[in-house]
Amino acid sequence: MIGEVRVLLDVNAKGGTLIGSVSPSTLSLNELIRSRLGAAIEWAVREAPYHKLGSGKSFRGSIAWDGQVVGVGSGRIVLPSDFSRLVCYQMSDWVRPATTPISDDDPRYSLQVSRYPGIKGNPESPVVAILNEPIGLVLQFFSCEAGERVFIKKANYISVPKVLPQDHQVELPDKLYEAVLYRVAYLVCITLGEHERGAYYLNISKEYLG
């Protein structure tokens, strides 16, 4: 990835130094590019449309039911500690998975906790919310009707993006690769004060992201 960003920046000499009109620095261009990878990947994962996220990682956990009857109504499951974005969540009695979670400050959330069942999420039109609770991030789902036999059918997420210097690897959905390259080029240009050139790379990164 570092090499491909260098090509985008038209700086191909191995181990080149910083470009632009900045003061001399001990940072090499390679190090500057590497330092911007994490931010670029976080942006892509956060802003990407659902269909570009890939399958993600599977997660499971114990369900805490909000009501007194197991398998009926809404429930909660603690999300993994490295959770970044939901790909999909589906209980076994839902006709389709939920892919776009809401938050507890979303106006739609108040409908889910209403005492009137007709306006809540249901197996035909499920709703999930991601809540920030003292124990961490929690997924709350609405809702189930199958009773004790219900189970988690699908639960996939994208983990917090990581740059792994010891393995020279990054974790990144395949369809976000080009968008990240151009985003890194944009961040490098901004760091070096080349704002006009950076705007060019920024626009391309958004086009790749879709």
N, C-alpha and C positions, 0 to 999 in steps of 0.2 A: 504493500500500500504506500509506503514511504516513497519507493521508486516511482510509482505512478503519479503521485502528487508532484514529485519533482519534474516529471515530464510535463504535467499541466502548467507548471510554473516556468517551463523552459529553462530549467537549471539541471543539467544532466551530469555534471562532473561529480564523481564520487566524493562524498564527504565535504561538499561545498560549504562555504560560510554564508552568513546572513546576507540577503539581498536588500535593495532599497536604500533609503536615505537615513538609516539609523546609525547610531554610534557603534563602534566595534564591540563585539560581545564574545564571550567564551562559548556561547551556544552555537552549535553547528546548525545548518538548515535541517539536517535529519532530526536532530533533537527537538527543534522547534515544531516540525511536523508531527513528531511522535507526541509531543505535549498537547497537541490540539485534537488528537484522535478521539479521546474520551468524550469531549464536549460535542464533537461532530456526531458521534454515534448516539449519544443521549438525545440530541435534537432529532435525528432521523427516527429513532424508535418512538419518541413522544409524538411526532407529527405525522408519521406515515399512515396512509389509509390501511384499513384492516386487511385487504387482500395482499398487501406486500409484507406482512409480518411473518408469513410462514406458519409452520405448525407449532413452534415454540416448545416449551418444556411442559411435561405433565406434572400436576400436583394433586395431592389427595390430603385428607385430614378428617378429623371427627366433626360431625355436624352437631351444632347446638341449636335445637329447635326453639323458636320464640314462643310457641304455644305449649299447651299441656299434652298434646297428642303428637306422638312421633310420626313423621311423614306427612303431616297435614299443616298447611300454612307456610310461613316463612322460616328460614333458618340461617345460620351463620357458620362460616368456616374461616379459620385463621390462614392468611396468605403466607407464602414462603418469605423468609427474611430478605431475599434478594429480588423480590417482586418489583417489576418496573411497569408492565402493562399487560392487561388481560387480552388474550387471544379469543377464548371462548369458554363458556361454562354452561353445562346442561345437566339437569337432573333426569332420571330415567323416565319419568312420566311427562316430560316436556316434548312437544312436537318439533321443536327446533332449539338450537343453542342461543344464548344471549351473548352478544359480542361487544356491545357498547355500554359500559357501566355508567351509572349516574353517581352523584355524591349526595351527602346528607343536606347540603345547602341548595340542591337543585329543587325547583318547585314541584317536580314530579315525585320527589321522595315523600312529601307529605301525603300524596295520594296512596302510597304503598303502606303507610302506617294508619290509614283511615280505618274506622270501624265498619265502613261499607265495603263489602267484599267485591262488588261489581266493578270497582275502579282500580283494583290492585292488579299486579302482575299475576298471571295464571299459566297453566300448562300450555295453552295455545298462544299466549303472548307474554312470555316470561320477562322479568326485569331483574337486574342485579345492580347492587350499589356497593361501592368501595368506601369503607369508613375508616377513619384514623382513630383507633381506640388505644387505651393505655397498654394493651398487650401487643400492639402493632397494627398493621393493616388487616382489616377483616372484610371478607366478601359476604354480603347479606343478599339472599335470593328470595324472590317472590314469584310464585309460590308452588306448593305441591298439594296433591290430593290423593295420591296412591296409598298412603299409610305406611306401615312398617316395612313393606317390601321395597320402598323407593331407595334409590342409590345414586351416587354421582356417576353419570355416564361419560361426560367429557369435562376436563378442566385443564386448560393450557394457558401458559403465560410466557411473557418475555422477561428474562432476568435483567437486573441492572447491568448495563453494558460495562465490560471490563477490558482493559488493555493489559495483556499478560507479558510483561517484558522478559520474564525468565524463559518463556517459550516462544517469544516473538510472535504472538498470536493475539487476535481480537475476537470477541464474540459478536457476531453480526448476521442478521437475516440476509440471505443472498440477494434479494431484490432491492436492498438498500445500499448495495456496495457503491455504485456510481454516485449516488446522491451524497454519500459520506466523503468520497474523494474530493468532490467539488466544494463541499462544505469546509473541509480542511484547508483547501487552497484559499477559500474566502477568509478564513480565520487567520491564516498566515499573512495574507496581504494586509488585513486590518491591523495586525500586530506591527507590521512594518510601515504603517502609515500610507499604504498604497490603496486608498479607499475606492477610487474609481475602478481600478482593476479588480478589487475585491467584489464590487457590486456585480461585475460581469460573472464571476464564479458563483456568487450567491443566487443569481437568477437561474443559472443552469442547474444548480443543486435542487432548487425548488421544482424545476421542470421534471427532473429525474424522480423526485419524490412523488410527484403526481398530485 
